[in-house]
Amino acid sequence: MNHTLTSLIIYITWFTAILLVLGLFRSYLTLAGGKAANSFSPTGTEVSPFAERLCRAHANCYEFFPIAGGLMLAALATGNTAITEEFAMYLVHARILQSVVHIISTSVIAVYIRFALFLVQVGICIYWIIGFCNLS
């Protein structure tokens, strides 16, 4: 399996893992009698700071997936994985680290780290877009 496909599958797996943790956390709160099943907001702000960070980390994954996932899928579908191969694993590692930092803390330094990791992902995607534009 090439790095592009591996990275895409890892991204989707990470995205799903955060969703699973969020679902289990909300299920626990509901079954423990603390919250009605239909009372959760999409932001998680009414539950706890952790729930809010978890919801935002999940949202960050789906907000960026059309860009990163779309480019990886385009490379796979067109046989142009040479464009994405070199940096695909760096992108998914930056995505996972950004999520972990987001879930752990909202301190100023954590926000700077998250933003730096986000810039890594954006930079890689811009590099890929340029690569696609340069195809003959």
Beta strands, then each sheet from edge to edge (+ up, - down):
end
